[in-house]
Amino acid sequence: MLAVGLTGSIATGKSFVTRYLRELGAEVIDADQAARMVVEKGTPGLEAVVREFGTEVLAPDGTLDRKKLGSIVFADEAKRLKLNSIIHPLVIEMQDEWLASVEERNRDAIAVVDAALMIESGGYKRFDKLIVVVAEPAVQLARLMARDNLSENEARRRIDAQMPQDEKRKFADHVIDTSNGYEDTKRQTREVFASLTELLRHGKAG
């Protein structure tokens, strides 16, 4: 099995790339999926979040109000770091369990873990290869404003809270730039997948 990390800043197109990698035949665990599962109603993760941030981050049905929590942590660096310290170990554990299950059932798999803070946390070191998804800053800003219905200032604040894209590029074995639309992104993703397939066929390397 080849374990591949996939990361990128907010609104760069990670979700599209991971969906297409799945279509191409990769096994994929989505970052949002893992992050949601570890704070589902009744989980120790949600209990820890409520202990730290209060019941105000809960929706009326007792589930996590992600928009409310986001408005708190993106406005306060210390709170954002605290949230990451709660969620991240739980997500890492889930990802590692998933990787083990994939290897058990298919030793020839290309297993892709998509996670936003993989570089910042050092978690990328667990993988054989790292894909970084990027987009031109103006494209990223426009996408984020449209996707989350944010003002330009709110969107810039969320982008600025993350590691700069140019810094993330330095860690990449492969870069996929989504700035020029779906078809160009698909072309780049096919090329990366072919490279990973070739690497797996000939024995994974460093």
C-alpha positions as CSV (number, residue, x, y, z in Angstrom):
1,M,0.0,0.0,0.0
2,L,1.1,3.6,-0.7
3,A,0.0,6.0,2.0
4,V,-0.5,9.5,0.6
5,G,-1.2,12.7,2.4
6,L,-3.2,15.4,0.7
7,T,-3.5,19.0,2.1
8,G,-3.9,22.6,1.1
9,S,-5.3,25.8,2.4
10,I,-9.0,26.7,2.7
11,A,-11.0,26.9,-0.5
12,T,-8.1,25.7,-2.8
13,G,-10.1,22.7,-4.2
14,K,-9.0,19.8,-1.9
15,S,-12.5,18.3,-1.9
16,F,-12.7,18.2,-5.7
17,V,-9.3,16.6,-6.0
18,T,-10.1,14.0,-3.4
19,R,-13.4,13.1,-5.1
20,Y,-11.6,12.7,-8.4
21,L,-8.8,10.6,-6.9
22,R,-11.6,8.3,-5.6
23,E,-13.0,8.1,-9.1
24,L,-9.6,7.2,-10.4
25,G,-9.4,4.3,-8.0
26,A,-7.7,5.6,-4.8
27,E,-9.0,4.9,-1.4
28,V,-9.8,8.2,0.2
29,I,-10.8,9.5,3.7
30,D,-12.0,13.0,3.6
31,A,-10.9,15.6,6.1
32,D,-14.3,17.0,6.8
33,Q,-15.7,13.5,7.2
34,A,-13.2,12.6,9.8
35,A,-13.4,16.0,11.6
36,R,-17.2,15.7,11.8
37,M,-17.2,12.1,13.0
38,V,-15.0,12.8,16.0
39,V,-17.3,15.5,17.3
40,E,-20.6,13.8,16.6
41,K,-23.3,13.9,19.3
42,G,-22.3,11.7,22.2
43,T,-18.6,11.5,21.4
44,P,-15.8,12.3,23.8
45,G,-14.6,14.8,21.2
46,L,-17.8,16.8,21.4
47,E,-17.8,16.7,25.2
48,A,-14.3,18.1,25.2
49,V,-15.2,20.9,22.8
50,V,-18.2,21.9,25.0
51,R,-16.1,21.8,28.1
52,E,-13.7,24.2,26.5
53,F,-16.0,26.5,24.6
54,G,-19.4,26.2,26.5
55,T,-22.8,25.0,25.5
56,E,-23.2,28.1,23.2
57,V,-21.5,26.1,20.4
58,L,-24.3,23.5,20.4
59,A,-27.3,23.6,18.1
60,P,-30.8,23.1,19.7
61,D,-30.6,19.4,18.9
62,G,-27.4,19.0,20.9
63,T,-25.1,18.6,17.8
64,L,-22.2,20.9,17.2
65,D,-23.0,24.3,15.6
66,R,-19.9,24.4,13.4
67,K,-20.7,27.9,12.1
68,K,-20.9,29.3,15.6
69,L,-17.7,27.5,16.7
70,G,-16.0,28.7,13.5
71,S,-16.9,32.4,14.3
72,I,-15.3,32.0,17.7
73,V,-12.1,30.3,16.8
74,F,-11.3,32.2,13.6
75,A,-11.5,35.4,15.5
76,D,-9.1,34.3,18.2
77,E,-5.8,32.6,17.5
78,A,-5.4,31.1,21.0
79,K,-8.9,29.6,20.8
80,R,-8.2,28.2,17.3
81,L,-5.1,26.5,18.6
82,K,-6.9,25.1,21.6
83,L,-9.6,23.6,19.3
84,N,-7.0,22.0,17.1
85,S,-5.3,20.5,20.2
86,I,-8.6,18.8,21.1
87,I,-9.7,17.7,17.6
88,H,-6.4,16.8,16.0
89,P,-5.3,13.8,18.1
90,L,-8.8,12.3,17.6
91,V,-8.6,12.8,13.8
92,I,-5.1,11.3,13.6
93,E,-6.3,8.2,15.5
94,M,-9.2,7.8,13.2
95,Q,-7.0,8.2,10.1
96,D,-4.5,5.7,11.4
97,E,-7.2,3.1,12.0
98,W,-8.5,3.7,8.5
99,L,-5.1,3.3,6.9
100,A,-4.6,0.0,8.8
101,S,-8.0,-1.3,7.6
102,V,-7.2,-0.4,4.0
103,E,-3.8,-2.1,4.1
104,E,-5.5,-5.2,5.6
105,R,-8.0,-5.5,2.8
106,N,-5.9,-4.3,-0.2
107,R,-2.1,-4.2,0.0
108,D,-2.1,-2.7,-3.6
109,A,-4.1,0.3,-2.6
110,I,-3.2,4.0,-2.9
111,A,-4.7,5.3,0.3
112,V,-5.2,9.1,0.4
113,V,-5.8,11.0,3.7
114,D,-7.0,14.5,3.1
115,A,-6.3,16.8,6.1
116,A,-6.0,20.6,6.3
117,L,-3.4,20.9,9.1
118,M,-1.2,18.0,8.0
119,I,2.0,20.1,7.6
120,E,1.4,22.4,10.6
121,S,1.0,19.4,12.9
122,G,3.9,17.4,11.4
123,G,1.4,14.7,10.6
124,Y,2.5,14.6,6.9
125,K,5.6,12.7,8.0
126,R,3.5,9.5,8.4
127,F,3.0,9.3,4.6
128,D,5.0,8.0,1.7
129,K,4.1,11.0,-0.4
130,L,2.5,14.4,0.1
131,I,0.2,16.2,-2.4
132,V,-0.4,19.9,-1.8
133,V,-3.4,21.5,-3.5
134,V,-3.1,25.2,-4.3
135,A,-4.9,28.1,-6.0
136,E,-4.1,31.6,-7.0
137,P,-4.8,33.9,-4.0
138,A,-7.5,35.9,-5.9
139,V,-9.3,32.6,-6.9
140,Q,-9.0,31.3,-3.4
141,L,-10.5,34.5,-1.9
142,A,-13.4,34.5,-4.4
143,R,-14.2,30.9,-3.8
144,L,-14.2,31.2,0.0
145,M,-16.5,34.3,-0.1
146,A,-19.0,32.5,-2.4
147,R,-18.8,29.1,-0.7
148,D,-19.3,30.3,2.9
149,N,-21.2,33.6,2.2
150,L,-18.4,35.7,3.8
151,S,-17.4,39.3,3.4
152,E,-14.0,39.9,1.9
153,N,-12.6,40.8,5.4
154,E,-14.0,37.7,7.0
155,A,-12.6,35.5,4.2
156,R,-9.2,37.2,4.3
157,R,-9.0,36.6,8.1
158,R,-9.7,32.9,7.6
159,I,-7.0,32.6,4.9
160,D,-4.5,34.6,6.9
161,A,-5.0,32.3,9.9
162,Q,-3.4,29.5,8.0
163,M,0.1,28.7,6.9
164,P,0.8,30.6,3.5
165,Q,0.4,28.5,0.4
166,D,3.9,29.1,-0.7
167,E,5.2,27.6,2.5
168,K,3.1,24.5,2.1
169,R,4.5,24.0,-1.4
170,K,7.9,23.5,0.0
171,F,6.8,20.2,1.6
172,A,5.1,18.8,-1.4
173,D,6.1,15.8,-3.5
174,H,3.3,16.8,-5.9
175,V,1.5,20.1,-6.4
176,I,-2.0,20.4,-8.0
177,D,-3.0,23.9,-8.9
178,T,-6.8,24.3,-9.3
179,S,-6.8,27.9,-10.5
180,N,-7.7,27.1,-14.1
181,G,-10.8,25.1,-13.5
182,Y,-12.1,21.6,-13.4
183,E,-10.6,20.1,-16.6
184,D,-7.1,21.4,-15.9
185,T,-7.3,20.2,-12.3
186,K,-8.4,16.7,-13.5
187,R,-5.5,16.5,-15.9
188,Q,-3.0,17.3,-13.2
189,T,-4.7,14.9,-10.8
190,R,-4.5,12.1,-13.4
191,E,-0.8,12.8,-13.8
192,V,-0.2,12.6,-10.1
193,F,-2.2,9.4,-9.8
194,A,-0.3,7.8,-12.6
195,S,3.0,8.7,-10.9
196,L,1.8,7.2,-7.6
197,T,0.6,4.1,-9.3
198,E,4.0,3.7,-11.0
199,L,5.7,4.2,-7.7
200,L,3.6,1.5,-6.0
201,R,4.2,-0.9,-8.9
202,H,8.0,-0.5,-8.5
203,G,8.1,-0.5,-4.7
204,K,7.5,2.7,-2.8
205,A,10.4,4.9,-2.2
206,G,11.4,7.6,0.4
